Each structure stands twice: as structure tokens, then as C-alpha cells.
């Protein structure tokens, strides 16, 4: 076990040349450097955040929803039928013509009655607007931009690398990182109680990857540039949740306006600020000031993959936004996961055929 730990925490991989873990452990009085063991603090905190979220959604968010006349209504339920329920749960939720004809003969029901049962049964599992509103109002509080305004590397990214890796960890940056990590751990926990969506596995992998990236940047003391990455991604996410809330409350013009602002902020932060500000610092400024080493290559490779996703997501948003503008309405719901997974669903008005955009 000791050999495995020594291999995993190899100084040749994690640290710049001529720097050892022993060097980082020799701290002056009052100076603290990031230690991987600090990250374990996030686990109990994540459970606490998960509990706070449950209470927040149940008492505060629910009251806000009711004040906007969004009530936890109960939709029409499908009548109990063991045969159809077995088909629904184990075979298909959208039976084709062959299945419909067979079930119609087996139950002596009209085909339209069978179709109606499956439609009601599918709708039965869908979350109410009240539930979705409460979930969005919780996420709209997740923005940390203001916490970084006073740090010097916010305005001059070269400060991310001056003196690296001998950069003391301030108490504020420690709590910032631990809370961010705990938040993403709590998202992984809450996925099992949240609205069940088709991209469950993708979102779970996304949250797991985010936890890995945050932990990776903390372990080798890249917390300064890591905080900038999180700042860029938090800049637009709360706007999307606000647009969803306006949509659930049927404030369509407000929804459209917020979505336009969200789109602009997203494009600016992900396609301009992120590559010209963050990637420029991690790839070029760090090369000049610190020099490359193995974990440096890994970290920058992951950030480049993230930029590729930004381009792809921006294309999806632009395409969907153009379609929405042409119809004059943004509807149903749209998601972005921050920390960086996407799904946007735009519906045509009820009197026309529904079209759903592809999702990631």
C-alpha cells in the first residue's frame, strides 16, 4: 500500500523540477500550503449542504413558488393495470404500433385507450412545475464571482504563478475551495433525489470529473488559477436558472430577456475570457514563469478539452436561440450544468408539432 501511495504521489509528476513534498512541508510560522488531506473536509460538509438544500426547497423555495401561484399540483394518474404497467416498466414507455395492437387485443381495449394510458403514465413520472421551480431557485444562489474581486490574480493572472508552488493558502481561498468541492459532492448525492432526467449518467460523470479537477488543482497548489476557472463557469449559470424560474412563473418576456443576457455572458466568458484570460495564463504565462512538468501537461490538456466543450455548447445554444427568436418564445426548460453539462429543450407552441433539440 505504501508503494502504491508513493507511486501515486510521485514528486516528478505533481511538482515542478527541484521541488519536493518535504519542501512544502517546511512552512514558516503562520504559513499554510494546500494538502490533499484538506479535501476530506468537503465530504461531511457536502452532506450538510445537501440537508440545507432539502430544507431550503421545502420551506423557502416552496413558499416563493406559491407566492407566484406555482402550486404543487397532482397530475392525472393512469388507472392501475398490471399488464400495461409491466410493459411500461420492463419493455417500453413508448409502444409502437405492433405493441399497441397486441395490447389492445389482449385487454379488449381500443388502441386509442391504450395510447392514452401510456401518455398518462409517462406524464405521471414527470416532475411538477413547482418541483422544477424549487430546484432552480436553489441553483440560482450558486455564484462566487464576488468572492474573488479583491484577489490580485483576478486582475493580473501572472500572480497565479509568481512564487509557485510556494504560494501560501489563505483561509478565504481554503474555504472557497472546500465549499466548491463540497457543493459538487452534494450535487452527486442529490442526483438520486432530484428530478430524473435522461442525462443522469452524463451529469453524474460530469460532476465526478469536476470533483476530480478541483481536487487535482488543489493537490498541486494551482488554487489561484483553479479559482479563476470556477469563476468563469459560475458567471453565466445562475442566469440560466433565473430564466428557467421566469419561464415556470409564466413571465415569458422576463424569461426571454434573461436568456438573451445569459447567452451573451456565456459566449463572452466561455469563448473570449476563458481562452484569452485563463488558458493564456495556464499555457503561456506559467511556461515562462514556472516551466512545464508532467501534471502541468495533464492540467492544460483537461482545460483544452473543456474549451472544446465550450465551443460545442455555444454552437448548440446559438442554434437553439436562433430558432427561439424566430418563434418569438423560449419555452419549457433548459439546463446547463457549471461546473459544465448541457441540455436545452425548446418547445413549439401547443398547436404545432413538438420539436426537441438534441441534448448532451
C-alpha positions in Angstrom: 0.0 0.0 0.0 2.9 2.4 0.8 4.5 1.6 -2.5 1.2 2.4 -4.3 0.9 5.7 -2.4 4.5 6.7 -3.2 3.9 5.9 -6.9 0.6 8.0 -7.0 2.1 11.0 -5.2 5.3 11.0 -7.2 7.1 14.3 -6.9 8.3 14.0 -10.5 4.6 14.1 -11.6 3.0 16.5 -9.3 5.6 19.2 -8.6 7.9 21.4 -10.7 11.5 20.3 -11.1 13.7 20.5 -8.0 10.7 20.8 -5.7 9.8 18.1 -3.2 6.9 17.4 -0.8 9.3 18.0 2.0 10.0 21.5 0.8 6.3 22.3 1.0 6.0 20.7 4.5 8.7 23.1 5.8 6.4 26.0 6.5 7.2 29.3 8.2 5.0 30.2 11.2 1.5 31.2 10.0 2.1 29.9 6.5 -0.1 27.1 5.2 0.1 25.3 1.9 -2.6 23.1 0.4 -2.5 19.5 1.5 -4.6 16.7 -0.1 -5.9 15.7 3.3 -7.7 19.0 3.5 -10.1 17.8 0.8 -11.6 15.2 3.1 -13.3 18.1 5.0 -15.6 18.5 2.0 -17.4 15.2 2.5 -19.2 15.9 5.7 -19.7 19.5 4.5 -21.4 18.1 1.4 -23.9 16.2 3.5 -24.6 19.4 5.4 -25.2 21.3 2.1 -27.4 18.5 0.9 -29.5 18.8 4.1 -29.7 22.6 3.9 -30.9 22.2 0.3 -33.7 19.9 1.3 -34.9 22.4 4.0 -34.4 25.4 1.7 -36.5 23.8 -1.1 -39.2 22.6 1.2 -39.8 25.7 3.2 -38.3 28.8 1.5 -38.4 27.9 -2.2 -41.8 26.3 -1.9 -43.2 29.4 -0.3 -41.7 31.6 -3.1 -43.3 29.3 -5.7 -46.7 29.5 -4.1 -46.5 33.3 -3.9 -46.1 33.2 -7.7 -49.1 30.9 -8.0 -47.0 27.9 -8.8 -48.7 25.2 -6.7 -47.6 21.6 -6.2 -50.5 20.2 -8.2 -51.1 16.5 -8.8 -51.4 15.5 -12.4 -53.8 12.9 -13.8 -52.7 9.4 -12.9 -53.1 6.4 -15.1 -55.6 3.8 -13.9 -54.0 0.8 -12.3 -53.4 -2.0 -14.8 -50.8 -4.8 -14.1 -50.3 -5.8 -17.8 -49.7 -2.3 -19.0 -47.5 -1.4 -16.0 -45.3 -4.4 -16.7 -44.9 -3.4 -20.3 -44.2 0.2 -19.2 -41.5 -0.7 -16.7 -39.8 -3.6 -18.4 -40.3 -3.3 -22.2 -41.1 0.2 -23.5 -42.6 3.5 -22.4 -43.5 4.4 -26.0 -45.0 1.3 -27.6 -45.0 1.0 -31.3 -48.0 0.0 -33.5 -47.2 -3.7 -33.1 -47.2 -3.5 -29.3 -50.3 -1.3 -29.3 -52.3 -3.7 -31.4 -51.2 -6.7 -29.3 -52.2 -4.9 -26.0 -55.4 -3.7 -27.5 -56.4 -7.3 -28.3 -55.1 -8.7 -25.0 -57.1 -6.2 -22.9 -60.0 -5.7 -25.3 -59.3 -2.0 -25.3 -59.4 0.5 -28.1 -56.0 1.3 -29.4 -56.5 5.0 -28.5 -57.3 4.0 -25.0 -54.0 2.1 -24.7 -52.2 5.1 -26.1 -54.0 7.4 -23.6 -52.9 5.1 -20.7 -49.3 5.3 -21.7 -49.4 9.0 -22.2 -50.9 9.5 -18.7 -48.4 7.0 -17.2 -45.5 8.9 -18.8 -46.8 12.2 -17.5 -47.3 10.7 -14.1 -43.5 10.4 -13.7 -42.8 14.0 -14.8 -41.9 16.5 -12.1 -44.4 19.3 -11.5 -43.5 22.9 -12.4 -43.5 23.6 -8.6 -40.7 21.0 -8.1 -38.6 22.4 -11.0 -39.0 25.9 -9.8 -37.8 25.0 -6.3 -34.8 23.2 -7.8 -33.9 26.3 -9.9 -34.2 28.8 -7.1 -31.7 26.8 -5.2 -29.2 26.8 -8.0 -29.6 30.5 -8.7 -27.7 31.1 -5.4 -24.6 29.4 -6.7 -22.4 32.3 -7.8 -19.0 33.1 -6.4 -17.7 35.9 -8.6 -17.9 38.5 -5.8 -15.6 36.4 -3.6 -12.6 36.8 -6.0 -12.8 40.6 -6.8 -10.2 41.5 -4.2 -7.6 38.9 -5.0 -4.6 40.2 -7.2 -4.7 37.3 -9.7 -8.2 38.3 -10.7 -6.7 41.4 -12.4 -3.2 40.1 -13.2 -3.1 36.4 -13.9 0.7 36.3 -13.7 0.1 36.3 -9.9 -1.1 32.8 -10.3 2.5 31.7 -11.0 4.7 34.1 -9.1 6.5 32.1 -6.4 4.7 28.9 -7.4 4.4 26.4 -5.8 5.4 28.3 -2.6 2.1 30.2 -2.5 0.6 30.4 1.0 -3.0 29.3 1.2 -5.2 32.0 2.7 -8.2 31.0 4.9 -10.6 32.6 2.4 -9.2 30.5 -0.5 -9.3 27.4 1.6 -13.0 27.8 2.4 -13.7 28.8 -1.2 -12.2 25.6 -2.5 -13.6 23.3 0.2 -17.1 24.8 -0.2 -16.9 24.5 -4.0 -15.8 20.8 -3.7 -18.5 20.1 -1.1 -21.1 21.7 -3.4 -20.2 19.4 -6.3 -20.1 16.4 -4.0 -23.6 17.4 -2.8 -24.8 17.5 -6.4 -23.7 13.9 -6.9 -25.7 12.9 -3.8 -28.7 14.9 -4.8 -28.9 13.4 -8.3 -30.5 10.4 -6.7 -33.3 12.5 -5.3 -33.6 15.3 -7.9 -35.8 15.3 -11.0 -34.8 12.2 -13.0 -33.6 13.3 -16.4 -32.3 11.4 -19.5 -28.8 12.8 -19.0 -28.5 11.3 -15.5 -25.3 9.3 -16.3 -23.7 12.2 -18.2 -24.4 14.6 -15.4 -23.0 12.1 -12.8 -19.8 11.7 -14.8 -19.6 15.4 -15.3 -19.9 16.0 -11.5 -17.3 13.3 -10.9 -14.9 14.9 -13.4 -15.5 18.3 -11.8 -14.7 16.9 -8.3 -11.5 15.4 -9.9 -10.4 18.7 -11.5 -11.0 20.7 -8.3 -9.1 18.1 -6.2 -6.3 17.9 -8.8 -5.7 21.7 -8.8 -5.8 21.8 -5.0 -3.3 18.9 -4.6 -0.6 20.7 -6.6 -1.4 24.2 -5.3 -3.0 25.5 -8.5 -5.7 27.0 -6.4 -5.3 30.5 -7.9 -5.9 29.6 -11.5 -8.4 27.0 -10.4 -10.4 29.7 -8.7 -10.4 31.7 -12.0 -11.7 28.6 -13.9 -14.6 28.2 -11.4 -15.3 32.0 -11.6 -15.6 31.9 -15.4 -18.1 29.0 -15.2 -20.2 30.5 -12.4 -20.6 33.8 -14.3 -23.5 32.6 -16.5 -25.0 29.6 -14.8 -27.2 31.5 -12.3 -28.7 33.5 -15.2 -29.9 30.3 -16.9 -31.6 29.2 -13.6 -33.2 32.6 -13.4 -34.5 32.3 -16.9 -36.0 28.9 -16.0 -37.7 30.4 -13.0 -39.2 33.1 -15.0 -40.5 30.6 -17.5 -42.1 28.4 -14.8 -43.8 31.5 -13.4 -45.0 32.3 -17.0 -43.1 35.6 -17.2 -42.3 35.0 -20.8 -40.8 38.4 -21.6 -38.6 38.3 -18.5 -37.6 34.8 -19.4 -36.6 35.8 -22.9 -34.7 38.9 -21.7 -32.7 36.9 -19.1 -31.9 34.2 -21.6 -30.5 36.8 -24.0 -28.3 38.2 -21.3 -27.3 34.6 -20.3 -26.4 33.8 -23.9 -24.2 36.9 -24.2 -22.5 36.3 -20.9 -21.9 32.7 -21.8 -20.4 33.5 -25.2 -18.1 36.2 -23.7 -17.0 34.2 -20.7 -16.5 30.8 -22.4 -15.3 31.8 -25.9 -13.4 35.0 -25.1 -12.4 35.4 -21.5 -11.7 31.7 -20.8 -9.2 31.2 -23.7 -7.7 34.7 -23.6 -7.5 35.0 -19.9 -7.4 31.6 -18.3 -5.8 29.4 -21.0 -3.3 32.1 -21.9 -2.2 32.1 -18.2 -2.0 28.3 -17.8 -0.3 27.6 -21.1 2.0 30.6 -21.7 2.5 32.7 -18.6 3.1 29.6 -16.5 5.5 28.3 -19.1 7.6 31.5 -18.9 7.5 31.8 -15.1 7.5 28.2 -13.8 8.1 25.9 -16.8 6.3 22.7 -17.8 6.2 19.5 -15.8 4.0 16.3 -16.0 1.0 17.4 -14.0 1.2 20.8 -15.9 0.6 18.9 -19.2 -2.3 17.0 -17.7 -3.9 20.1 -16.3 -3.7 22.0 -19.5 -4.9 19.1 -21.6 -8.1 18.9 -19.4 -8.6 22.7 -19.8 -8.3 22.4 -23.6 -10.9 19.6 -23.6 -13.1 21.9 -21.6 -12.7 24.6 -24.2 -13.7 22.2 -26.9 -16.9 21.5 -25.0 -17.4 25.3 -24.6 -17.3 25.6 -28.4 -19.8 22.7 -28.9 -22.2 24.0 -26.2 -22.0 27.5 -27.7 -23.0 26.1 -31.1 -26.0 24.4 -29.5 -27.1 27.5 -27.6 -26.7 29.7 -30.7 -28.7 27.3 -32.9 -31.5 26.9 -30.3 -31.5 30.7 -29.6 -32.0 31.4 -33.3 -34.8 29.0 -33.5 -36.4 30.5 -30.4 -36.1 34.1 -31.7 -37.7 33.1 -35.0 -40.7 31.8 -33.0 -40.8 34.6 -30.5 -40.8 32.3 -27.5 -38.4 30.5 -25.2 -40.2 27.6 -23.7 -40.4 24.7 -21.3 -36.9 24.3 -19.7 -33.3 24.4 -20.5 -30.3 23.2 -18.5 -26.6 23.8 -18.1 -24.9 22.0 -15.8 -21.4 24.9 -14.5 -19.2 23.0 -13.4 -20.2 22.4 -17.4 -23.2 19.6 -18.7 -25.9 20.8 -21.1 -29.4 20.1 -22.1 -31.7 22.6 -23.7 -35.3 21.8 -24.6 -37.3 24.2 -26.6 -40.9 23.5 -27.5 -43.1 24.7 -30.4 -46.4 26.2 -29.3 -49.1 23.6 -28.4 -50.9 23.9 -31.7 -47.8 22.7 -33.6 -45.7 19.6 -33.6 -43.3 19.4 -30.8 -39.6 19.5 -31.6 -36.9 18.7 -29.2 -33.3 19.8 -29.6 -30.6 17.1 -29.2 -29.0 17.2 -25.8 -25.6 16.3 -24.4 
